[in-house]
């Protein structure tokens, strides 16, 4: 395992909204426009970040996962959050664990897409070969998933039977971090809750499974509620990114 990187300079304060910005000049520019708006945003950021249920490291990892997921991919926030994870005591091993754990989010789209294809294929009068109930690739992948992850989502059945090779690869990818990763099972369930409860990917079936699993792993209600609050913080990203953009525009403007 990789050693933790100790941040240099000022001690890391996860509750500081100022720390999200690239320079004091950006903050000053926003405050000149609307000091009350900045104060309200800062208080909104501080509320969950000051919570006592999740550790600073876990909060930063979950917030990093939200931005790294296929439904978000906020590059500037990703770069910022990697630094914040390390400053909060996380490691690059933690970051890779999170990244491989959330790849499967994009597969959720197939749970809606494959049934559409099946319906339209049938309406077009097309016929299918009978799918075997005992396909060895499907059966092995399903059992491997259940053995490592401890559950099975029935939405996977049709998808897996029609694309067994794809599903075998998906199962290997979806179990990689759970089998070899450095996060605890409870921590990884928190990450999965985080990506399934965001405004960009509100996926109830997955959310229910991961909340249930987290409770089984000893999670408290307070911990899960703090994850939901972190998801709400993504509403501030437009404020942060636009503030940076406005300050850059001002720098490029010719003097009066």
N, C-alpha and C positions, 0 to 999 in steps of 0.2 A: 504494500500500500504506500501511496505517496504521502510524504510528510506535509503537514499543514503549513501554509505560507503565512507568516506573520506580517500584517500590514505595516507600512512605514508611515511616519508622520503622526497626525492626530489620531486618537483612538476612534475606532469605528462606532458611529452612532446611527443605528438603523432608523431611528425616529426622525432624523433630520431631513426635512424636505429640501433644504438648501443643497444637500449632498447629491441630489439627483441632477443638478445643473453643472455645466462644464466650467463655469466661472462666476465669480461674484458680479461681474458686469451684466451677465444675463439676468440674474436675480434683480439687480438694481433697475434694469430696464423694465422688467415686468412690474415691479413695485411702483415705478413712476407712472405707469399707465393705470394700474388699479391696485393699490396696496391692500384693500379689503379683500379682493379676489384672491390675492396671493396668500393672505392670512387664512382664508377659509380653506384653500387647497392644502395648506401646510397642516392645518388641524385635522383634515380628513385623512391625510397620509399618516399622521401621528397616531391616530386612534388604534388601528389594528397593529401597527408596528410596535406600539408600547404594550400590547397585550402580553399576558404572563403565561399563556397556555403552551405556545410553541416557542422553541428556542430561536434566537436570531438566525442561526445557520439554517434551520428548517424553513423558516419564513422565506429566506432569500432563495433557497433551492426551489420551493414551490412557486414563487413569483417568477423565477428564471424559467421554470417549466412552462408556465402560462404563456410567456413571450416566445418560447422556442417551439411551441406546438405548431402543427401544420395549419391550424386555423388562425394563427396570429402572425408569427414570423416578423416581429418588430426588431429590425437589425440594431438600431441604436440602443434600444432597451436591452437586447441580448448582450451587447458588448458591455454595457453598464452593469448588468446583473452578474456577469461572470466575475467582474472585479468585486462586487459586493459579496458574492458567495465566499470568495477567498478571504475577504476582510472579516467575514462573520465566523471564520473558523472552518469553512468547508475546504475541500480539496478538488483537484482536477479529476480524481477518481469519482468523486461525488457527481461532478458535472457530466462526465461520460455516462455514468449510471442513469442519471435523469434523462439524458438525450436518447439513449437506446430504449428506455422504458416508455417513452411517449410516442415512438414511431407509429405504433399501432393505431393511434387516434385516427389517422387518415383512412384506415380500413373500415371505420364505422360507416363511411359513405356507402360501402358495398352492401351493407345490410338493407339499405333502401333501394339501391340500384339493381341488384340481382333479381328481386321480386318483380320490378318493373319489366325487366327483360323477359322474365318467365311469362308474365301476363301478356305482353305484346307478342311474344313468340307463339303463344297458344291462339291468340286472336287472329294471327296471320295464317292459321291453319298448319303451322309447322309441327312436326313431330320430333320427339326426343328419343334417344336410346334410353332404355330403362337403366337408371342408376343403381349400381349394386349396393346392397346394404352392408356388405362385408369387404369393401375396398380396403386392402391392407395398408395403403399409404394414409388414407383418411383415418382408419382405426388407430394406427400407431401415433399419428400426429395428435389426435384427440386425447388419447390416453396419456401421452407425454405432457400435454397442456394441463390436464386435470391433476396429474401427479405433482407437477411443479407449482401451478397456480392455485389449485384447490377448488376450482369451480369450472362450470361450462355454461356458455350462453347459447341457448337453442337457436338463436339467429344465425349462428355459424354453420348449422347443419347443411342447409341447401348450398350455401357458398362452398363449403369444404368438399361436398360430394361432387360438385360440378367442376371444381378446380383443385383437385387433390395435390398436385405438385406445388401450386401457388400456396395452398394452405399449409403444406408441410414447411415451406420456407417461412411463412408468416408465424407458424407455431414456434419454430426455432428462434426467430427474432424476438417474439413476444415472451419467451421464457428465459432468454439469455441473461438479462440482468437479475431476474428472480432466482436464477440458479447460481450465478457467479458474482453478482454485483456486491458492492460494499454497503449499500444502504440496508437497513433492517426491513423486514416485511412491512412493519407498521409505517415506516417512513415512506416506502414506495407506494403504499396504499394512499398516503397523504398526497403524494405527487399526482397519482391517478385521479383522486377526488378533485384536485386543483384544476386539471385540464378538462375534466368533464363538467365543471360547474361555471365555466367562464361565459361571458356574454357572447363570445365568438364561437363557442362550442358547448351549448347547453344540452348534454346528452344524458337524458334521464336513466335509460337502462344501465349504462356503465356507472353512472353516479350511484345508483342504488346498490349495485354489486360492490363497489369499492367502499362505500360507507359501511355496508354490512361487514365486509372483510376487516375494515379498520377497527370497528367495534369489537370484533372477534379477537383482534390483536391487542386489545386493551386501550384503544383510543377513548378519550373523554369527549363529552359533548362540546366542552369549551374549545378543545383543539380543533374539532371539525368546524365549529362556527367561526373560528379565526381564519380557517382556509377560505370560507365563503367571503369573509371581509377582505382578504387579500385579492380575491377575484374582482371585487368591486373597485379596488384601487386602480385597475386597468383603465377606468374612466378618466384618470388623471393624465394618462400618457399623451393625449392630444394637447393638453395644457403645457406639458413639459416640452414636447417636440416643437410645438408652435412658438413657444417662448424662445427656444434656441434659434429657430428660423428667423423670427423677428429681429433678434439681436444681430444675427449674421447679416441680414438685409441692411440694418442700420449702419453696420461697419463698412458696407460697400457704398453707401450713399455719399456723394460729394459734399463737402462742407458748404454751408450757406455763404 
